[in-house]
């Protein structure tokens, strides 16, 4: 069994109340962290994250291509078995993306929401 430090509502550590996330909650948190990280943003692993600038938040993105990128990044998270449902709300002029997804994990079904 592995665990991560649980992130607060602002996606940062709550240093006053450090708690651990394990099981499905840990996998759900890792998926959300991946979806909120731009490719190359983390200097210790420049391959971590989603290629938002390169493939998603561009002038005329293909919805199918964006869904394929998001699905692949979620599937790459350790513990994820499959991605059963993805809903995208794309605001192309504003270059914003809202993601809702369901993923089957080793720990059960998790639902994820993220906005970029």
FILUMTI-706487 format. One record per residue (C-alpha): residue number from 1; residue in one letter; x, y, z. Coordinates in nm, 4 decimals. Layout:
residues N
NUM,A,X,Y,Z
...
//
This chain:
residues 116
1,X,0.0000,0.0000,0.0000
2,X,0.1301,0.3442,-0.0875
3,X,0.0157,0.6849,0.0272
4,X,0.0667,1.0494,-0.0656
5,X,0.0380,1.3668,0.1331
6,X,-0.3177,1.4909,0.0920
7,X,-0.3613,1.8227,-0.0859
8,X,-0.6097,2.0843,0.0277
9,X,-0.8818,2.2571,-0.1733
10,X,-0.6291,2.4930,-0.3303
11,X,-0.4188,2.1958,-0.4518
12,X,-0.1399,2.2690,-0.2058
13,X,-0.0238,2.1081,0.1179
14,X,-0.2117,2.2127,0.4287
15,X,0.0868,2.2391,0.6603
16,X,-0.1327,2.2786,0.9686
17,X,-0.3132,1.9477,0.9101
18,X,-0.0866,1.7042,0.7287
19,X,-0.2824,1.3923,0.6379
20,X,-0.2259,1.1039,0.4014
21,X,-0.4301,1.0061,0.0976
22,X,-0.4393,0.6365,0.0178
23,X,-0.6478,0.3963,-0.1868
24,X,-0.8787,0.5440,-0.4496
25,X,-0.8333,0.8919,-0.3018
26,X,-0.4573,0.8744,-0.3674
27,X,-0.5055,0.7718,-0.7310
28,X,-0.7723,1.0397,-0.7790
29,X,-0.5362,1.3025,-0.6382
30,X,-0.2507,1.1851,-0.8635
31,X,-0.4759,1.2095,-1.1696
32,X,-0.5811,1.5622,-1.0774
33,X,-0.2202,1.6684,-1.0137
34,X,-0.1276,1.5324,-1.3572
35,X,-0.4154,1.7176,-1.5253
36,X,-0.3244,2.0445,-1.3520
37,X,0.0432,2.0233,-1.4511
38,X,0.1612,2.1636,-1.7834
39,X,0.4162,1.9501,-1.9684
40,X,0.7673,2.0568,-1.8648
41,X,0.6435,2.2600,-1.5665
42,X,0.8078,2.0433,-1.3004
43,X,1.1851,2.0756,-1.3261
44,X,1.2529,1.7334,-1.1719
45,X,1.0530,1.5542,-1.4434
46,X,0.9975,1.7583,-1.7580
47,X,0.7975,1.4699,-1.9124
48,X,0.5291,1.4953,-1.6388
49,X,0.2108,1.6822,-1.7203
50,X,-0.0183,1.7489,-2.0144
51,X,0.1027,1.9212,-2.3346
52,X,-0.1559,2.1989,-2.3036
53,X,0.0428,2.4658,-2.4904
54,X,0.1582,2.2242,-2.7591
55,X,-0.1628,2.0295,-2.8321
56,X,-0.4633,2.1509,-2.6344
57,X,-0.4837,2.5276,-2.5766
58,X,-0.4111,2.6317,-2.9325
59,X,-0.6082,2.8208,-3.1949
60,X,-0.8115,2.5361,-3.3469
61,X,-0.7666,2.2150,-3.1505
62,X,-0.9336,1.8943,-3.2649
63,X,-1.1730,1.7731,-2.9966
64,X,-1.0838,1.4099,-3.0710
65,X,-0.7109,1.4854,-3.0427
66,X,-0.7590,1.6712,-2.7127
67,X,-0.9646,1.3829,-2.5729
68,X,-0.6972,1.1341,-2.6832
69,X,-0.4231,1.3371,-2.5097
70,X,-0.6223,1.3666,-2.1849
71,X,-0.7221,0.9983,-2.1927
72,X,-0.3581,0.8912,-2.2469
73,X,-0.2274,1.1106,-1.9629
74,X,-0.4915,0.9810,-1.7204
75,X,-0.4188,0.6211,-1.8254
76,X,-0.0445,0.6775,-1.7594
77,X,-0.1070,0.7492,-1.3895
78,X,0.0030,0.4484,-1.1794
79,X,-0.2983,0.2519,-1.0591
80,X,-0.5313,0.3536,-1.3440
81,X,-0.6719,0.0546,-1.5316
82,X,-0.8971,0.2336,-1.7815
83,X,-1.0697,0.5626,-1.8531
84,X,-1.4411,0.5007,-1.8969
85,X,-1.5762,0.8494,-1.9598
86,X,-1.4346,1.1899,-2.0495
87,X,-1.6322,1.5115,-2.0899
88,X,-1.4595,1.8230,-2.2169
89,X,-1.5907,2.1790,-2.2081
90,X,-1.3649,2.3674,-2.4460
91,X,-1.3562,2.7481,-2.4546
92,X,-1.1309,2.7896,-2.7578
93,X,-1.1344,3.1735,-2.7741
94,X,-1.0597,3.1965,-2.4013
95,X,-0.8144,2.9050,-2.4202
96,X,-0.9722,2.7296,-2.1242
97,X,-1.0650,2.3669,-2.0735
98,X,-1.2863,2.1977,-1.8145
99,X,-1.2386,1.8228,-1.7773
100,X,-1.4684,1.5673,-1.6165
101,X,-1.3528,1.2066,-1.6247
102,X,-1.4220,0.8682,-1.4717
103,X,-1.1398,0.6199,-1.4363
104,X,-1.1340,0.2615,-1.3203
105,X,-0.8384,0.2102,-1.0868
106,X,-0.6927,-0.0757,-0.8871
107,X,-0.8800,0.0777,-0.5921
108,X,-1.2185,0.1287,-0.7638
109,X,-1.3936,0.3895,-0.9771
110,X,-1.2887,0.7537,-0.9311
111,X,-1.4323,1.0760,-1.0712
112,X,-1.2103,1.3700,-1.1561
113,X,-1.2832,1.7341,-1.2330
114,X,-1.0178,1.9835,-1.3381
115,X,-1.0075,2.3253,-1.5053
116,X,-0.7146,2.4596,-1.6995
//
